[in-house]
Amino acid sequence: MQDPTPDRGGSARPAEERRGAAAEPASGGASWLQRVFEEVRGSSQLSVAPAEPPPLTVVAVERYLAGAPPPPAAAPQYWYDVTLADGACQERCYLAPRLNGLVQRAHLRAGARLRLTRCSYLYDEKRLNYGFLCLEELEREGGAGPPADPPRHRPPPLRGEKKHYLPLWNNEDPYGEMWVADKPQARVDVDVSKLTSLGQLEMTWRSRVHFHPLLVRVLHKSRLRYYGKPEKKLDMPYQAYFEVADGSGMMSMVLWNSLCPEWYNSMKVGTVLLLEQYAIKTSYPFKTQPTPGDSQMKRFATIEISLNVRDPPTKISIIPEEMVKPEWGLPEVKYRFITRSELDDLPNNHSCDVIGLVTFVGRAERARKREHGEDFWLYRWAHAIDGTSDQPFILELFATSQPDVFEHIHPMTYLVCTQMRVVRDLTENPSSTIYLTTSNESQIFITGWHKGQPYTKDTKVKNFIQWTKTQSEADQMKKTVIGGYYPFPRPPNNFLKYCKNNKVESVLKAIGETGKEIEDLHYREHKRIAVQGIISAIRYISCSNAAEEASGVEFVQKDTSQSLESSAMSKEDGVHKGKNTNLQNKEVKSFLGSHSTPGEQHQHQALLSKKSSVKRKIPRRLNTDAEQGSASVIPVPSYPYFTRSARRKFGLDEFQHEDFVQDKNGQAVSDSLQYCTDREGMSDIPETEEAGRTCDSWQSDLWAQVKDKLMKYLHHSTIFPESIPRKFDYVHKDLLMQQYNLHAAVHQPKETRTDKNINEFKSASGLGYYEVTVLGINHDVAIDVAFLPLFCPEDPHLFQLEDMQNDTLLSCMSCISACQQKATSNGRLRDMFSLSNEIVKAAMDLDGKHVVCILDICHLGDDKVEVFLSKIYKTVGPGVLDPV
């Protein structure tokens, strides 16, 4: 394919940046991207708005450190290059920084389709004859485009002086072809007589300029640290710590800058290194320290070995394990493996290694390192069992610079985690569940990565392997779950303990500010916030209505005469783009449709403002980060409410009434259950309380008085398919792992793709969820949030139920849903008691009272943001002052 960039005048970009794809454009003519490139470069304004732009496929979205802006201008810390394909060629373009939010919120991602509605040409004034396309305005396009091959070679970033790209979602992982997978091992003769030891170095390093060679074994390895800043000129600002040892003891070794891409992946735990040129420096006092497997090993903590490309240029050789001689006296790698039965007796921050069979792995999520910063930690949760306890290891796994392992953790794999730290705080929450978290020196390994690892010789590892041979694979598969919302660790029982050492006013957010908090979230960023409010309404939403709410039709509510406002993200409260496929398992057949009667619909439409109406949204332009939205429609209920006396009369407390069946649409049917006409079946609750209650909803008297007079009403109670934990299906493990990992930077089309929708995988949690309305304490704003009861009958230890004593309302909702699900799994009735008397009583106990609600918020990509109620604190409880 001819390079559209002429040699004269324009841009001197290498020809390999633009290459032809296998597929020719449908018209058979020149590439549309090539024509636009020529048109914009010849424009007097260096800017064009193409007429009738065709759909383009995003092949890659790549991130790199931005250049330092001239003071006092504020600028983003990172820039993005986007590779587009039109079927004939690919073009790498620079994304205008004001559109960075499209990447940060996963609107613009590899594999997506879009139309280029405005672009410009940007010359680099510090380089001769160099320029590139800049994307100014984009429009989203649905559907999947023709497959576009990923680029074979990645030139340096388009703008600035940086030589390499960073991983898209964090800074700790190696990314790009500059990272060497494995350096060849050296066949060198080791002259022991010329070697020095670490112990000798510590005694003599100040008096020497050049040092004798060192022969050491790697015992510990840290994750990568990226320390690049826009104002710094370093090409490869990377650093990695290792702990190396010989017969005299252990010392830190630091790999710097451009040596990291060359050597980091090859320096594994257990690797033997011959260092012939290196520097010795005083140790950095604040770095983390791993716990050695051999407690008797001497640590030389005052100095560290420094490996760099200069001063002096480092010379490193990897010695093959088969060439290592016993007389060299190199220590073996030792571990501190524990079993699950031993974990409960270990103190907080204790260091250990674990091995287990994975039964649950959560989605990959991100946590911001600094408020308002652009850097994130990447992490996920996992459960693993080892047969020594009925409780699993609960593991908080931060990215360890091993993306090929981190992204492929799935149920039924054997997982090894080293240098884990015990997290327990009996003073903060005595009933809290103990868990393990990664440290800076942790390494993780899964099936396929264990061969040759030093831990395979460990006794407890061998015992675990023996245990797995006694287990039935089918029995263990029944317990496996992947992805979804995972509310762990639970907030402590007391709000002041939740605040820890922070002032209460710095922890609490106003409900009106919640929309801004949600709007500022980045893709898969998880955040926990605290708001003060009044529990004012609760509504149960069954699976059928949940499906409708998350369907491909977008419902919004027009502005009412009260000028109700929504947050920038609430426009998508009832939105999930793409068609919902019916779930195939019998527990969730109610996804097939709504079962509400016209009367029930009328009853619940009354909850909406009389002047509101429904409209279908039109496609939106992608030239801004967010747009103002509107409130979403409240779905209608599916099932009647049975009072306590009605349950007693019909024996429904045991879910065993024989006459009760379901018709083909799933609607509850029984000639004998005409409870509405049966006086004995009337509610035990007084009429004044019954007025604010329907078959599956409850509202307070206060809410009835103020709901039409609110200044702002935020709707964030939708649950999306990505929020639901799914039963693991080994046949489709690649699809499930892709679903719950982050979007890839480069599109990787697969030869065989399944049309299976995520909704078709069996839900591992309950049969529905609750919408909870929290009214602001000044009665002028409100927010709808979701509470998702999580219970897995096959594995009761997967989701911990709320503590009844400390949070009665959420405990009731969790326990009732657990009972429902148990009954469903036994083939009995389901969705019968969507809002029980116990739940209503617990809600009425909070009626009008100020509470603190802990909300878990997570951005799922596009405009999908889940907002879950995680904890309710009474402000008159112990340790929390009643506000005056």
GIPESUL-V814069 format. One record per backbone hydrogen bond with DSSP energy under -0.5 kcal/mol. NH is the residue of the N-H (numbers start at 1). CO is the residue of the C=O. Records with the same first field share a line. If there is no record, write none. Layout:
NH->CO + CO
This chain:
4->2
6->4
10->8
12->129
13->11
17->14
18->15
19->17
21->88
28->25
35->31
36->32
37->33
38->34
39->35
40->36
41->37
42->38
43->39 + 40
46->43
48->119
50->48
53->50
56->114
57->85
58->112
59->57 + 83
60->83
61->745
62->81
63->166
64->79
66->77
68->230
73->70
79->64
81->62
82->93
83->60
84->82 + 91
85->57
86->89
90->19
91->84
93->82 + 91
94->133
95->80
96->94 + 135
99->96
100->97
102->99
103->99 + 100
104->100
105->101
106->103
107->102
108->102
109->107
110->744
111->58
112->109
113->141
114->56
115->139
117->115 + 137
118->137
119->48
120->134
121->46
122->132
123->121
124->130
125->123
127->124
130->127
132->122
134->120
135->94
136->118 + 134
137->118
139->115
140->620
141->113
155->153
166->63
171->376
179->176
180->178 + 261
186->318
188->186
190->188
191->189
192->190
194->191
195->192
196->213
201->197
202->198
203->199
204->200
205->201
207->204
208->205
213->194
214->275
215->196
216->214 + 273
217->245
218->271
219->217 + 243
220->243
221->441
222->241
223->440
224->172
225->239
227->225 + 237
232->229
238->236
239->225
240->255
242->253
243->220
244->242 + 251
245->217
246->249
249->246
250->298
251->244
252->300 + 303
253->242
254->305
255->240
256->254 + 307
257->238
259->256
260->257
261->257
262->258
263->259
264->260
266->263
267->263 + 264
268->266
270->218
271->268
272->319
273->216
274->317
275->214 + 273
276->274 + 315
277->315
279->306
281->304
283->302
285->283
287->284
292->290
295->293
297->294
300->250
301->299
304->281
305->252
306->279
307->254 + 305
308->306
314->308
315->277
317->274
319->272 + 317
320->186 + 318
323->320
324->320 + 321
328->325
329->326
338->353
342->339
343->339 + 340
344->340
345->342
346->343
349->422
350->347
352->420
353->336
354->417
356->415
357->385
358->356 + 413
359->383
360->383
361->481
362->381
363->484
364->740
365->379
366->524
367->377
369->375
370->375
373->370
377->367
379->365
380->397
382->395
383->360
384->393
385->357
393->384
395->382 + 393
396->436
397->380 + 395
398->396
399->378
405->402
406->402
407->403
408->405
409->406
412->358
413->410
415->356 + 413
416->445
417->354
418->443
420->352
421->437
422->350
423->435
424->422
429->425
432->429
435->423
436->394
437->421
438->396
439->419
442->439
445->416
449->446
453->450
456->453
457->454
458->455
462->458
463->459
464->460
465->461
466->462
467->463
468->464
469->465
470->467
471->468
473->471
476->472
477->473
478->474
479->476
480->477
481->359
482->726
483->361
484->722
485->723
488->486
498->494
499->495
500->496
502->499
506->503
507->503 + 504
508->504
509->530
513->510
514->510 + 511
517->513
518->514
519->515
520->516
521->518
523->104
524->859
525->522
526->366
527->857
529->855
530->507
531->853
532->509
533->851
534->775
536->534 + 773
537->773
538->698
539->771
540->696
541->769
542->540
543->767
546->542
547->543
548->544
549->545
550->546
551->548
555->553
556->615
557->631
558->556 + 613
563->560
570->567
572->569
573->570
575->572
576->551
581->579
584->760
588->585
589->586
591->588
592->589
593->590
601->597
602->598
603->599
604->600
605->601
606->602
607->604
608->605
612->609
615->556
617->554
622->138
627->568
629->567
635->633
642->640
643->641
647->643
648->644
649->645
650->646
651->647 + 648
652->647
653->647
654->651
655->652
656->651
660->657
661->659 + 669
663->667
666->663
669->661
673->670
675->673
677->674
678->675
679->677
681->678
682->679
689->686
690->686
691->687
692->689
693->690
694->697
697->694
698->538
699->692
700->536
704->700
705->701
706->702
707->703
709->706
710->707
711->780
712->780
713->565
714->782
716->714 + 784
720->718
723->720
724->720 + 721
725->723
726->482
727->762
728->480
730->728
732->729
733->730
736->732
737->733
738->734
739->735
740->736
741->737
747->59
749->747
753->751
760->757
761->758
764->725
765->725
766->789
769->541
770->787
771->539
772->770 + 785
773->537
774->772 + 783
775->534 + 773
776->781
779->776
782->712
783->774
784->714
785->772 + 783
786->716 + 867
787->770
789->787
791->789
793->791
795->792
798->795
800->798
804->802
806->803
807->803
811->807
812->808
813->809
814->810
815->811
816->812
817->813
818->814
819->815
820->816
821->817
822->818
823->819
824->820
825->821
826->822
827->824
828->823
829->655
834->831 + 832
840->836
841->837
842->838
843->839
844->840
845->841
846->842 + 843
847->844
849->846
851->533
852->873
853->531 + 851
854->871
855->529 + 853
856->868
857->527 + 855
858->866
859->525
860->858 + 864
862->105
864->861
865->863
866->858
868->856
869->786
870->854 + 868
871->854
873->852
875->850
877->874
880->877
883->881
